[in-house]
Amino acid sequence: MTLIERLRQRAAQRDAAHTRRSRRVQSQRNGMLAECDGMQLVNFSSNDYLGFAQHPEVVAAFQQAAARDGVGSAGSALVTGHFAAHRELERQAAALFGYEAALYTGSGYMANIGILQALLDAEAVCVQDKYNHACLLDGARFSGAALKRYPHADMRQAEARCAEAETDTLFLVSDGVFSMDGDAADLAGLHGIAQRHNATLMIDDAHGVGVLGTTGLGSLQAAGLTAKDVPILVVPAGKALGGQGALILAQRDIIQYLLETARPYLFSTAPAPAMAAALAVSLGLLAQQPQHHARLQENIRHFRIRAEAAGLPMMDSHSAIQPLMAGDNETALRWSAALQAAGFWVSAIRPPTVPQGKSRLRITLTALHTVAQIDALVEALQRITGDGHASA
Ligand SMILES: Cc1ncc(COP(=O)(O)O)c(C=O)c1O
């Protein structure tokens, strides 16, 4: 069989399993109103939780920096690609999250792969929640370490996996907020386990920063933990910060080691300096304009109250991610298509992103949604899913 024949056969298998994927073309956006494939839709699947991707100050910072520095960085950070804008972003991020140092990388995926490959080896053990993001699992696999996964949120199993590890290099790694379920990890529990077993605790807070904590600083703030308790924090910048790339936060020694040895950092063009300049403004907004976080929190609360009143079996999530379980792929796709016909963009999440039989709508709320849009979504969800829910 030729390569093309093999690929076509696999595509046919995915068709039969309702797991085919395609890209949608967004031609314009205005707040959460998106023009998508010629339709006007309210986007309820965006990760732009605080609306910073379109905030005028963030956009202006990007434009000014591009006018000054050009577009591409034109080199890897260790050759000629590291600009003043990158250095300033790293300084600001370290100060805001209370860490000694920060490293700005091209993506969250690349940050996690780089950290785990650089710090783990075949003698190491990496203990992870089963629902961790794919790049944390891939990073551990690529590092050659023994990857030990525990059932989602099961602290007893997490402790058992750490207790049985015979290694000097034990990492305990978790999402702060799980990207497809929206629930928060038990960070206090994980911190206790890390302490008892001398493990390095690493948290990826892609969906916690900007959302959780009294001022939106994320999962650590919500759990009352600091840099001392979580030695490695990863903040992907493509979600609430509205940009692209990721900030790795850690002690100076760790950051220095990573910038000299993490292969995806060494062998990749540095992110655009204009993106770093824009993100520095996003961090400033997070620190100084609490209204965005307050508005997001209010929208999450409002959605949950209305969804409960409508009898929708929402999962136990207090983050911006509010999944509605469909069960099989066909149901998730049917719901998503019906929502689209009603003017809403809510994507159906299917395997391999989630386990078999746990396909769902992944609804996300942002600070830019209006109460009227949220009410209209709940009404549509009630109507469309009224023919029977899978249990959450
Ligand atoms: C928890 C988590 N970590 C990392 C990433 C990857 O970040 P990036 O999109 O910047 O590669 C994502 C999503 O994209 C995520 O949800």
The ligand as a Tripos MOL2 file, in Angstrom:
@<TRIPOS>MOLECULE
LIG
   16    16     1     0     0
SMALL
NO_CHARGES

@<TRIPOS>ATOM
      1 C1         -2.4960   23.1410   29.7480 C.3       1 LIG1
      2 C2         -1.8510   23.5490   28.4550 C.ar      1 LIG1
      3 N1         -0.5150   23.5790   28.3820 N.ar      1 LIG1
      4 C3          0.1180   23.9130   27.2560 C.ar      1 LIG1
      5 C4         -0.5870   24.2380   26.1170 C.ar      1 LIG1
      6 C5          0.1890   24.5390   24.8870 C.3       1 LIG1
      7 O1          0.4330   25.8970   24.8070 O.3       1 LIG1
      8 P1          0.6840   26.5310   23.3710 P.3       1 LIG1
      9 O2         -0.6480   26.6150   22.7040 O.co2     1 LIG1
     10 O3          1.2770   27.8650   23.6840 O.co2     1 LIG1
     11 O4          1.6260   25.6440   22.6470 O.co2     1 LIG1
     12 C6         -1.9870   24.2230   26.1550 C.ar      1 LIG1
     13 C7         -2.8380   24.5580   25.0000 C.2       1 LIG1
     14 O5         -2.5700   24.9130   23.9290 O.2       1 LIG1
     15 C8         -2.6350   23.8690   27.3450 C.ar      1 LIG1
     16 O6         -3.9710   23.8290   27.3990 O.3       1 LIG1
@<TRIPOS>BOND
     1     1     2 1
     2     2     3 ar
     3     2    15 ar
     4     3     4 ar
     5     4     5 ar
     6     5     6 1
     7     5    12 ar
     8     6     7 1
     9     7     8 1
    10     8     9 2
    11     8    10 1
    12     8    11 1
    13    12    13 1
    14    12    15 ar
    15    13    14 2
    16    15    16 1
@<TRIPOS>SUBSTRUCTURE
     1 LIG1         1 GROUP 0 **** ****
